[in-house]
């Protein structure tokens, strides 16, 4: 539904469908987002008194804007030093990434050095407080998908690379690669990038162009490591050669590219978007297993699942007694018996007092399924 806005109240970022002058109300020849003050001034000069906007449209600028991580009423961040340090890392990462993406969006010079510094901090924190980082990174804003997806891909790549025992320098390059891997989407038309429905064939072709659009941007980043470039350029390639942009096949797709494909798909499937609800990790894994061996490396996917666990930190689970909560600590000896922060009942659809259960000490209880907040039609943001 369109909203009528006085020309004096029009702001940069609004999506204009129609305009109205003293004589007529007409559709815009090219509906779209207002990106510059000059556009507003030109509309006023032409006698436009009102514009009609679609408030549901989200700009790429909104999608990359920094917002501090939300701390809910019953958040585990409160009073937990490890989580507080992880929150600071996540917020600094989002802030730096937001600046990088904004500079690309506005065609400003790009400085990769601050991104490298953040990447080194990501690696350090994955080694020092891995579970805390993964917990905090699970606190997401749907409107800032591009920003948070890029950041989470960086976290998952470092975590996966550590599991594979890659060296520290490679892990830092992987973190940089994760942060910049989707920069081409800044140059994709907003109405395509954030379309809630199915893309047309032409729109899908344009969306795929984010890979080729990113390459000149990457080339202009002085001192960007080659591994970081590979993450960005290869994360949509497929082992059978049917990926893009270069159709790499078999051994031509190296380890870094294969890792990037797995991590990118996993985070995309488990994130909520304007056109789809988030899937649980177990649901995502089932889909990804179906993509082997033609799209994804089957052996590498098995290692990734072992790396993060079937019920990763921050995921929603239901226990055999009907209680629901978030996995907050792994049990390295048995990934099926983590510690769970419980606060909801699936049987009564109601919140309850917070309780922590270490399943390795409770043989009478077990996880019966992974869930999502969307399936429960509720939000757990106050408890993360």
C-alpha positions in Angstrom: 0.0 0.0 0.0 1.4 3.4 -1.0 1.9 6.2 1.5 1.4 9.9 0.6 4.3 12.1 1.7 4.6 15.9 1.4 7.5 16.9 -0.7 9.0 18.7 2.3 9.1 15.5 4.2 10.6 13.3 1.5 13.9 11.7 2.6 16.8 9.9 1.0 16.1 6.2 0.9 12.4 6.4 0.2 11.0 4.3 -2.7 8.9 6.6 -4.9 6.1 5.0 -7.1 4.0 8.1 -8.0 4.2 11.9 -7.9 1.4 14.5 -7.6 1.5 18.2 -8.7 -1.3 20.8 -8.6 -2.6 19.5 -11.9 -2.2 15.7 -11.9 -1.1 12.5 -10.1 1.0 10.3 -12.3 3.1 7.2 -12.1 6.9 7.5 -12.2 8.4 6.4 -15.5 11.1 4.7 -13.5 10.0 4.1 -9.9 12.9 3.8 -7.5 14.8 4.9 -4.5 15.8 8.5 -3.8 19.6 8.4 -3.3 20.5 12.1 -3.5 19.2 15.4 -2.2 19.4 16.7 -5.8 16.6 14.3 -6.8 14.3 15.8 -4.1 15.2 19.4 -5.2 14.5 18.5 -8.9 11.0 17.1 -8.0 10.3 20.3 -6.0 11.5 22.5 -9.0 9.1 20.6 -11.3 6.1 21.5 -9.1 5.8 18.1 -7.4 3.8 18.6 -4.1 3.5 15.0 -2.9 5.1 11.7 -3.6 3.6 8.2 -3.0 6.1 5.8 -1.5 6.2 2.1 -0.9 7.4 1.9 2.7 8.0 -1.9 2.4 10.9 -1.4 0.0 14.3 -1.6 1.7 17.3 0.1 0.2 20.8 -1.4 -0.1 21.8 1.6 2.1 19.5 0.2 4.9 20.8 -3.3 4.3 24.4 -2.2 5.0 23.8 0.3 7.8 25.5 -0.4 11.1 23.2 -1.1 14.1 24.6 -2.1 17.5 23.8 -5.6 18.6 20.6 -5.7 20.6 20.7 -6.8 24.2 17.4 -8.2 25.4 15.9 -8.3 28.8 17.0 -11.9 29.5 20.0 -11.8 27.3 23.0 -14.0 28.1 25.2 -11.0 27.4 24.3 -9.4 30.7 26.9 -10.1 33.3 29.0 -12.4 31.1 32.5 -11.1 30.4 33.2 -13.5 27.5 29.9 -12.6 25.8 30.6 -8.9 26.3 34.0 -9.2 24.6 32.4 -11.1 21.8 29.7 -8.5 21.4 32.3 -5.8 21.2 34.0 -7.8 18.4 30.8 -8.3 16.5 29.8 -4.6 16.8 33.3 -3.4 15.7 33.2 -5.9 12.8 29.7 -4.7 11.7 30.8 -1.0 12.0 33.9 -1.5 9.9 32.1 -3.6 7.3 29.3 -1.1 7.1 31.9 1.6 6.3 33.5 -0.6 3.7 30.2 -1.4 2.0 29.0 2.3 2.2 32.3 3.4 0.5 31.7 1.0 -2.3 28.0 2.0 -2.6 29.0 5.7 -2.8 31.9 5.0 -5.1 34.4 6.3 -2.5 38.1 5.1 -2.2 38.3 1.8 -0.3 40.8 1.2 2.5 41.2 -2.6 3.1 43.7 -2.2 6.1 41.0 -1.7 8.8 39.2 -4.8 7.4 42.4 -6.8 7.8 42.8 -5.6 11.4 39.2 -6.6 12.2 39.9 -10.0 10.5 42.9 -10.6 12.7 40.6 -9.9 15.7 38.0 -12.3 14.4 40.6 -15.1 14.2 41.9 -14.3 17.7 38.4 -14.4 19.2 37.4 -17.6 17.4 40.5 -19.2 19.1 39.8 -17.6 22.5 36.0 -17.5 22.8 34.5 -19.4 19.9 31.1 -20.2 21.5 30.6 -16.7 22.6 31.3 -15.3 19.2 28.9 -17.8 17.5 26.2 -16.9 20.1 26.4 -13.2 19.5 26.6 -13.6 15.7 23.2 -15.3 16.0 21.6 -12.0 17.0 20.5 -10.7 13.5 18.5 -7.9 12.0 16.5 -9.0 9.0 16.8 -5.6 7.4 20.6 -5.7 7.5 21.0 -9.1 5.8 23.9 -8.2 3.5 25.9 -6.7 6.4 25.3 -9.6 8.8 25.5 -12.3 6.2 29.0 -11.1 5.2 30.1 -11.0 8.8 28.8 -14.4 9.6 30.4 -16.0 6.6 33.7 -14.6 7.9 33.1 -16.1 11.3 32.1 -19.5 9.9 35.0 -19.6 7.5 37.5 -18.9 10.3 35.8 -21.5 12.5 35.8 -24.1 9.7 39.4 -23.3 8.7 40.5 -23.7 12.3 38.8 -27.1 12.4 40.7 -28.1 9.2 43.9 -26.9 10.9 44.7 -24.2 8.4 47.5 -21.8 9.4 46.8 -18.5 11.1 47.7 -16.3 8.1 45.2 -18.3 5.9 42.5 -17.9 8.6 43.0 -14.1 8.6 42.7 -14.1 4.8 39.6 -16.2 5.0 38.1 -13.7 7.4 38.8 -10.8 5.0 37.3 -12.9 2.2 34.1 -13.5 4.1 33.7 -9.9 4.9 34.1 -8.8 1.2 32.6 -11.9 -0.5 29.3 -10.3 -1.4 30.3 -6.7 -2.2 29.0 -7.1 -5.7 25.5 -7.1 -4.4 25.9 -3.4 -3.5 25.7 -2.8 -7.3 22.6 -5.0 -7.8 19.4 -3.1 -8.3 17.5 -2.7 -5.0 14.2 -3.9 -6.4 16.0 -7.2 -7.4 18.1 -7.6 -4.3 15.2 -7.2 -1.9 12.4 -8.6 -4.0 10.0 -10.6 -1.7 8.8 -12.9 -4.5 10.4 -15.2 -7.0 12.9 -13.5 -9.4 12.1 -13.5 -13.1 14.7 -15.0 -15.5 16.1 -11.6 -16.3 16.2 -10.6 -12.6 18.0 -13.8 -11.8 20.6 -13.1 -14.5 21.1 -9.6 -13.0 21.4 -11.1 -9.5 24.1 -13.5 -10.7 26.0 -10.5 -12.1 27.0 -9.5 -8.6 29.9 -11.9 -9.1 31.2 -10.1 -12.1 30.3 -6.7 -10.7 32.5 -7.4 -7.7 35.7 -8.2 -9.6 36.7 -4.7 -10.6 36.0 -3.6 -7.1 38.2 -6.3 -5.7 41.0 -5.5 -8.2 41.0 -1.9 -7.0 41.5 -2.9 -3.3 45.2 -2.5 -2.8 46.9 -5.4 -0.9 43.7 -7.6 -0.9 45.1 -11.2 -0.4 44.5 -13.7 -3.2 42.7 -16.1 -0.8 40.3 -13.3 0.1 39.6 -12.7 -3.6 39.0 -16.4 -4.2 36.4 -16.5 -1.4 34.5 -13.7 -3.2 34.9 -14.9 -6.7 34.3 -18.7 -6.1 31.5 -18.9 -3.6 28.9 -19.7 -6.3 31.0 -22.2 -8.2 30.0 -25.9 -8.3 32.1 -29.0 -8.5 30.3 -30.2 -11.6 31.2 -26.9 -13.5 27.6 -25.5 -13.5 28.4 -22.7 -11.1 29.3 -19.1 -11.9 31.0 -16.8 -12.8 33.8 -19.0 -14.3 32.3 -22.5 -14.4 35.1 -24.1 -12.4 35.0 -27.9 -12.4 36.5 -30.6 -10.3 40.1 -30.0 -9.2 39.9 -26.5 -10.8 37.8 -25.5 -7.8 40.3 -25.4 -4.9 39.7 -26.0 -1.2 39.0 -22.3 -0.4 36.3 -22.1 -3.1 34.7 -25.4 -1.8 34.7 -24.1 1.7 33.2 -20.8 0.7 30.3 -22.5 -1.2 29.4 -24.5 1.9 29.6 -21.6 4.3 27.7 -19.2 2.1 24.8 -21.6 1.5 24.6 -22.6 5.2 24.3 -19.0 6.4 21.9 -18.0 3.7 19.6 -21.0 4.5 19.6 -20.3 8.3 18.9 -16.6 7.9 15.5 -15.0 7.7 14.9 -13.0 4.5 12.0 -10.9 3.1 11.1 -13.8 0.8 11.7 -16.8 3.1 11.8 -17.8 6.8 15.0 -19.1 8.4 15.6 -22.9 8.4 17.0 -24.7 11.4 20.6 -26.0 11.0 19.4 -29.6 10.7 17.0 -28.6 7.9 19.8 -26.7 6.2 22.1 -29.7 6.4 19.5 -31.9 4.8 19.2 -29.6 1.9 23.0 -29.3 1.6 23.5 -33.0 1.7 21.1 -33.2 -1.3 23.5 -30.9 -3.2 26.4 -33.4 -3.0 28.3 -34.6 -4.9 27.5 -32.4 -7.9 27.4 -28.9 -6.2 29.2 -29.4 -2.9 32.1 -31.4 -1.8 30.5 -34.3 0.2 33.6 -35.1 2.4 34.1 -31.4 3.1 30.4 -30.9 4.0 30.7 -33.8 6.5 33.6 -32.0 8.1 31.7 -28.8 8.3 28.8 -30.5 10.0 31.2 -32.0 12.5 32.8 -28.6 12.9 29.7 -26.7 14.0 27.6 -29.6 15.3 24.1 -30.7 14.3 22.8 -28.4 17.0 25.2 -25.4 16.9 25.5 -22.8 19.6 22.6 -20.4 19.3 20.3 -22.8 17.6 16.7 -23.5 18.8 15.9 -27.0 20.1 13.0 -28.8 21.7 13.6 -31.3 24.5 11.6 -34.5 25.2 9.7 -32.8 28.0 8.4 -30.1 25.6 10.7 -27.3 26.8 12.3 -25.1 24.2 15.4 -23.0 24.3 18.8 -22.1 22.8 21.9 -24.3 22.7 24.5 -22.3 24.7 27.4 -24.6 25.2 28.7 -27.7 23.3 29.7 -31.0 24.7 32.8 -31.8 22.6 32.5 -35.5 23.6 28.9 -35.8 22.4 27.4 -33.1 20.2 23.9 -34.5 21.0 24.1 -33.5 24.6 24.9 -29.8 24.8 23.9 -27.3 27.5 20.6 -25.6 26.7 19.2 -22.4 27.9 15.4 -23.2 28.3 12.7 -20.5 28.6 9.7 -21.6 26.5 7.1 -24.4 26.4 6.1 -25.9 23.0 3.1 -27.5 24.7 1.6 -24.3 26.1 3.1 -21.8 23.7 4.2 -19.7 26.6 7.5 -18.3 28.0 8.7 -19.7 31.3 11.4 -19.0 33.8 15.0 -19.4 32.4 16.6 -22.7 33.2 20.0 -24.1 32.1 20.2 -27.8 31.5 23.4 -29.7 30.9 22.1 -32.7 28.9 25.1 -34.9 29.6 24.0 -34.8 33.2 20.4 -35.4 32.4 20.0 -38.8 30.7 16.2 -38.6 31.2 16.1 -35.7 28.7 17.1 -35.5 25.0 16.8 -33.2 22.1 13.9 -34.3 19.9 14.2 -31.7 17.1 15.7 -28.5 15.9 13.2 -25.6 15.5 13.1 -22.0 14.4 11.4 -19.0 15.9 9.4 -18.6 12.7 7.9 -22.1 13.2 7.0 -21.2 16.7 5.6 -17.8 15.5 7.5 -16.0 18.3 10.8 -14.2 18.9 13.6 -15.2 21.3 15.5 -11.9 20.9 15.1 -11.1 24.6 16.9 -14.3 25.5 19.9 -14.3 23.1 
